[in-house]
Amino acid sequence: MIEWNLVSTKRQLFFAFIRATHTLPVASLRSIVANKAHSSPRYRAAALRNLMQAAPLDVTLGRPFAEKRIIVRLHYGV
């Protein structure tokens, strides 16, 4: 019988990156998102996700995820 793994290793790694960057201050998250040369795309995406959560509500305005991502990038200049 085949056992299906519902959570792939790539997804587990991404969620581990989200947990690892959750405790970082906003300045560190900004530098990770902006630094394409030294950070992997998954690590930068995890940092951006936490940066979106740290953004003030008057910036994000309760927008959907895709719009919020664009607004937060513009707000923090990354």
C-alpha positions in Angstrom: 0.0 0.0 0.0 1.3 3.5 -0.9 1.5 6.0 2.0 0.8 9.5 0.8 2.7 12.3 2.5 0.3 15.2 2.7 2.9 17.7 3.5 5.9 17.8 1.1 9.4 18.5 2.2 9.4 21.8 0.3 6.3 22.9 2.1 7.7 21.8 5.5 10.9 23.8 4.7 8.8 26.9 3.8 6.8 26.7 7.1 10.1 26.2 9.0 11.4 29.4 7.4 8.2 31.2 8.4 8.6 30.1 12.0 12.3 31.0 12.0 11.7 34.5 10.7 8.6 35.1 12.9 10.8 36.4 15.8 12.9 38.8 13.8 12.4 42.6 14.0 11.1 44.5 11.0 14.5 45.8 10.0 15.9 42.3 9.7 12.9 41.2 7.7 13.3 44.1 5.3 17.0 43.3 4.8 16.2 39.6 4.1 13.5 40.5 1.5 15.7 43.0 -0.2 18.8 40.8 -0.3 18.4 38.6 -3.4 22.1 37.6 -3.6 22.4 35.9 -0.2 18.9 34.6 0.6 16.9 31.9 -1.2 13.6 32.8 -2.8 11.7 30.6 -0.2 13.4 32.3 2.7 12.7 35.8 1.3 9.0 34.8 0.7 8.7 33.6 4.3 10.3 36.9 5.5 7.9 38.9 3.3 4.9 36.9 4.7 6.0 37.9 8.3 6.7 41.5 7.2 3.1 41.6 5.9 1.8 40.5 9.3 3.9 43.1 11.0 2.7 46.0 8.8 0.3 48.4 10.4 -3.4 48.1 9.5 -3.5 51.6 8.2 -1.0 50.5 5.5 -2.6 47.2 4.5 -6.2 48.4 4.9 -7.5 44.8 5.2 -6.7 44.0 1.5 -6.5 40.5 0.1 -3.1 38.7 0.2 -1.9 39.6 -3.3 -2.7 43.3 -2.9 -1.3 43.4 0.6 2.0 42.0 -0.6 2.3 44.7 -3.2 1.3 47.5 -0.7 3.8 46.2 1.9 6.6 46.1 -0.6 6.0 49.7 -1.6 5.6 50.8 2.0 8.9 49.3 3.2 10.7 49.9 -0.1 11.7 46.4 -0.8 
